[in-house]
């Protein structure tokens, strides 16, 4: 099951050429991921209250097309892989007005306790684990 997040581009996010600076796309992925976790009733605050963190292990992306100030991007977020210890989240970004693909990417995560020690979510919190497992894109 995918999640859709829309975001309008701010002027300060553009570079001298008038396009969004490449580093901002990583922030957009995090914004979408945060909104997604809220939408499935597992915001970071609830996870942390349950001694669970989801650090980023890696980010990869392919920039396909640029966007500029006042454009709106649509981020389609989905879980590609989940096994209780690690999770891969996929992102497809498009320009709302043109439908052109802007970016294709993914973030890799693991689950840890607050001391950053790896945990198996299946063993630590079955309810949370089942929520993630049920959202894997098939």
Helices and strands as residue ranges (DSSP letters): E 3-8, G 11-13, H 24-39, H 44-49, E 56-63, E 72-82, E 86-95, E 101-110, H 121-124, H 126-133
